[in-house]
Amino acid sequence: MEKDLITQALQAIHLQNGKDLQEVTQYLNMKYRIDIDPLVLQERLKKMILEEKAVA
């Protein structure tokens, strides 16, 4: 299953490049015009990390 834009941005910008969530928010807003609350990104990130731990 293909990952959505928000998940892809979190993985590429935050996890791989070590940037903060504010830069992920700015990227999504400027490139895709997605206005997302930083709390939503934080919850998505927690969920991604928990899923990775469950798989490993």
C-alpha positions as CSV (number, residue, x, y, z in Angstrom):
1,M,0.0,0.0,0.0
2,E,1.3,3.4,-0.9
3,K,1.9,5.9,1.9
4,D,0.2,9.3,1.9
5,L,1.9,12.7,1.4
6,I,2.0,13.5,5.1
7,T,3.6,10.2,6.0
8,Q,6.1,10.5,3.2
9,A,7.0,14.1,4.2
10,L,7.5,13.0,7.9
11,Q,9.8,10.2,6.8
12,A,11.8,12.2,4.3
13,I,12.2,15.5,6.2
14,H,11.9,14.6,9.9
15,L,13.3,11.1,10.2
16,Q,15.9,11.0,7.4
17,N,17.1,14.6,7.5
18,G,16.6,15.4,11.1
19,K,14.6,18.6,10.6
20,D,11.9,19.7,13.1
21,L,8.1,19.3,12.6
22,Q,7.8,23.0,11.8
23,E,9.7,22.4,8.6
24,V,7.5,19.5,7.7
25,T,4.5,21.8,8.2
26,Q,6.0,24.5,6.0
27,Y,6.9,22.0,3.3
28,L,3.4,20.6,3.1
29,N,1.9,24.0,3.1
30,M,4.1,25.4,0.4
31,K,4.3,22.4,-1.9
32,Y,0.9,20.9,-1.6
33,R,-1.1,23.7,0.1
34,I,-1.9,21.3,2.9
35,D,-2.4,23.3,6.1
36,I,-1.9,20.9,9.0
37,D,-1.7,21.4,12.7
38,P,1.6,20.5,14.3
39,L,-0.2,18.4,16.9
40,V,-1.5,16.2,14.1
41,L,2.0,15.7,12.8
42,Q,3.2,14.9,16.2
43,E,0.5,12.2,16.7
44,R,1.3,10.8,13.2
45,L,5.0,10.6,14.1
46,K,4.2,8.8,17.4
47,K,2.0,6.3,15.5
48,M,4.7,5.7,12.9
49,I,7.4,5.1,15.5
50,L,5.1,2.7,17.5
51,E,4.3,0.7,14.3
52,E,8.1,0.5,13.5
53,K,8.8,-0.9,17.0
54,A,5.9,-3.4,16.6
55,V,7.3,-4.7,13.3
56,A,10.9,-4.9,14.5
